[in-house]
């Protein structure tokens, strides 16, 4: 609970700094213009605009232990996808997206943890279009979440602080993923 509060405070501080920077005439980064896809348990919500992160009291957490994926403005990587615990979500160039294929198994999957959902459950989304999200069946039978066809992962041990660039660019194949499935800028 405490790390979620601190992550929200960091987001609010980053947003305030970006708002000041943007107000001074610096060009704003492009943000996906489409609202988050509606999910059966919540209303459509706009993705945060650069320099306009939600204040902690405005953030909506929809309870339950289901997977959440958020489009979030970060100081170092621009707009990337985070999970509900505030961890950066990654994709690998060693995987495929057409068709979706995960090549991270065994020891790799212990370091790069596949983002999975239970059968019949969809992730809650904020700032990510529902039609870009899918799943693939892993060798162990788990359903791994995909974004624009790319299998998604988190880094083992990530505490959800999304400080700096995380593991973006690790081994030349692991990249933070944007809400559209692209690689985050370094």
Rosetta blueprint (number, residue, H / E / L):
1 X L
2 X H
3 X H
4 X H
5 X H
6 X H
7 X H
8 X H
9 X H
10 X H
11 X H
12 X H
13 X H
14 X H
15 X H
16 X H
17 X H
18 X H
19 X H
20 X H
21 X H
22 X H
23 X H
24 X L
25 X L
26 X L
27 X L
28 X L
29 X L
30 X L
31 X L
32 X L
33 X L
34 X L
35 X L
36 X L
37 X L
38 X L
39 X E
40 X L
41 X L
42 X E
43 X L
44 X L
45 X L
46 X L
47 X L
48 X L
49 X E
50 X L
51 X L
52 X E
53 X L
54 X L
55 X L
56 X H
57 X H
58 X H
59 X L
60 X L
61 X L
62 X L
63 X L
64 X L
65 X L
66 X L
67 X L
68 X E
69 X E
70 X E
71 X E
72 X E
73 X E
74 X E
75 X L
76 X L
77 X L
78 X E
79 X E
80 X E
81 X E
82 X E
83 X E
84 X L
85 X L
86 X L
87 X L
88 X E
89 X L
90 X E
91 X E
92 X E
93 X L
94 X L
95 X L
96 X E
97 X E
98 X L
99 X L
100 X E
101 X E
102 X L
103 X L
104 X L
105 X L
106 X L
107 X H
108 X H
109 X H
110 X H
111 X H
112 X E
113 X E
114 X E
115 X L
116 X E
117 X E
118 X L
119 X L
120 X L
121 X L
122 X L
123 X L
124 X E
125 X E
126 X E
127 X L
128 X L
129 X L
130 X H
131 X H
132 X H
133 X E
134 X E
135 X E
136 X E
137 X E
138 X L
139 X L
140 X L
141 X L
142 X L
143 X E
144 X E
145 X E
146 X E
147 X E
148 X L
149 X L
150 X E
151 X E
152 X L
153 X E
154 X E
155 X E
156 X L
157 X L
158 X L
159 X L
160 X L
161 X L
162 X L
163 X L
164 X L
165 X L
166 X L
167 X L
168 X L
169 X L
170 X E
171 X L
172 X L
173 X L
174 X E
175 X E
176 X E
177 X E
178 X L
179 X L
180 X L
181 X L
182 X L
183 X E
184 X L
185 X L
186 X L
